[in-house]
Amino acid sequence: MLVLVFHFNLFGVAKAGFIGVDVFFVISGFLISSIIWKQLEIGRFSLGAFYLRRFRRLAPAFVCVQLFILGFAYVLMLPNEVADLIKQTFFAQTYLINFYLWKSINYFGLQADSVPLLHCWSLAVEEQFYLTYPLLLIVIHRFARRQFAFVLIALTVLSFALNVLLVKRHTGVAFYLLPTRAWELSLGAMLPFAQAWFVPQRWLRHVAALGGTLAIAAGVGLYTSQVAFPGFFALYPTVGTAALILAGTGGRSWASVALSQKPLVYIGRISYSLYLVHWPVRVLVEAAVHDYTLSWRWTSFILSLVLSSMLFHLVEDPIRSGAIFPGGRKFAIAYAMGFALVMMLAFSAFRTTGWSFRFEPAAIRLASYETDQDDGARRCEYSGPNWRQNLDNCRLGAPGRPNTWLLFGDSHAWALADSFSIFLRARGEAGTFVFVHSCMPVIGLGDANCQDFTAEVLRYVAQNPQIKTVAMVSIWRQPFEGEYLQGQGGRILKGPERLEAFHRQFHATLQQLHDSGKAVVLWKSLPSAKRSVPKALAWSRISGRQLDISITKQEYEQTFKFMSDAVADNRALINATVSPATAICPTDDCLIEKDGIPLYFDNNHPSHSQARFFSTLLESQISGAI
């Protein structure tokens, strides 16, 4: 339920609801270890029977959900979206999707919201644990039976240490992969051995129940986007879950009584089907509706409960119990047929480039602009203390000319790098650029990496007299988007103090550049759109109905009034401003395409194909000022 409240954003709380997965890992490790060890002790454990039971419970429902997603994709997904889904499908069916996601998707990034099988990473970790852990138990039982607890403790400590070691520099590895998650499962696996000294202690059960509940609540309440997860923070949900499990040992605690109420027990029974269903429902409903409002989120939540209940009672439970496909042979044949059907559909989509025959070429061309990005410029992202060594690979403008310009900012600086290069080449000038996703070029604001980035760039500029002009580029939404803004010393800024801090630090940044003798060019905010422009234009072409995704000039001006005020207050420190809205919003409605080509590759980043258009804005608004 934590996961669902988080994913559907039902109450504006539980931003750390994803820790429900960590709760699940501990429970899973506890149950599996208990079952296998007891069977080993009485000499009745069969590896084949264990794997068969796991597949009986997990695979059929998973195949059904994938068939549902593929059916939806055929009707309502564009070819480029289907191409991504096919990759996810292959890796999900082979329980390797956590490796795929590690390489391609930031779980906490904006892109994650459109990945239908994102949630399958935890199922892959679980399956990988199920494949390896029984083998470890067999070896331990045969050769080191008395050292079982020691081996589990060592495994837990090593895995946890690896998680802490990697979580900051290699967050994807720590989040997605089994070696850095195994400690959560093995923590649960150790609980059967801790239960013995809990049995006679009634007061201890109540204390454990309180401590466990508070620990999980702390995990939800204390999490912020600045937390490196899992890391040490994952101890809140995992240790809390372990305490709750122990609290129900050898008798009842107040927590076990509360958790034994029939509605909660039923949620537990259907939890696997519910987990399978909820995220695809959330992604697909959001893709199908124009505006994913609170009412749509509640609809998705209720639909997930209904569908998961049906999936449990019609597929998961009867197949698990053997009421359907009794015997290993019948089940194996049925599963092989389901698996083959999923793969055949995936292969047909692959062979036909995402079932592209469904749509006219013009619509497919428009949709393809979602990948209209300058991939080569990605290498210019700030990489810590050695970032200066990469500047030679990040040149802009005329070849052979001295680097008199420096462009820096967030991902909009990356998206506009080619526009600046065209502009500088026409002037016979050159420069370099560096960027960091989501980081404003303003000192003392943003997370630690952002603040290091801005301080380093300003230090470099001050030390390099060859640089005459600094261009500051950003989406400029950070002062009001998200829960908070991080200030100097890690201080959390909320409400009005966010804009106050922005005005103060924006002035300080400009003053520092002015004191260094640099001319400043400021790129103001782009108007953007309400949703992905290439996708909306493609669906408009397919349906013959214009989708209203443009914002108005009035909406833009209201949103960025704080920025206009900040520019006006610091006019003496700014040599030139570029206001893209003057060209993109010639009337009250702002443009989203020009000459049949989207202006954005998503809803706000400039498309690479429009680099020359954006360079003309630079030329028309900077000429004479610099």
Secondary structure, 3 states (H helix, E strand, C coil): CHHHHHHHCCCCCCCCHHHHHHHHHHHHHHHHHHHHHHHHHCCCCCHHHHHHHHHHHHHHHHHHHHHHHHHHHHHHCCHHHHHHHHHHHHHHHCCCHHHHHHHHCCCCCHHHHHCCCCCHHHHHHHHHHHHHHHHHHHHHHHHCHHHHHHHHHHHHHHHHHHHHHHCCCCHHHHHHCHHHCHHHHHHHHHHHHHHHHCCCCHHHHHHHHHHHHHHHHHHHHHCCCCCCCCHHHHHHHHHHHHHHHHHCCCCCCHHHHHHCCHHHHHHHHCHHHHHHHHHHHHHHHHHHCCCCCHHHHHHHHHHHHHHHHHHHHHHHHHHHHCCCCCCHHHHHHHHHHHHHHHHHHHHHHHHCCCCHHHCCHHHHHHHHHHHCCCHHHHHHECCCCCHHHHHHHCEEECCCCCEEEEEEECHHHHHCHHHHHHHHHHHCCEEEEEECCCCCCCCCCCCHHHHHHHHHHHHHHHHCCCCCEEEEECCCCCCCCCCCEECHHHCEECCHHHHHHHHHHHHHHHHHHHHCCCEEEEECCCCCECCCHHHHHHHHHHHCCCCCCECEHHHHHHHCHHHHHHHHHCHHHCCEEECCHHHHCCCCECCCEECCEECECCCCCECHHHHHHHHHHHHHHHCCCC
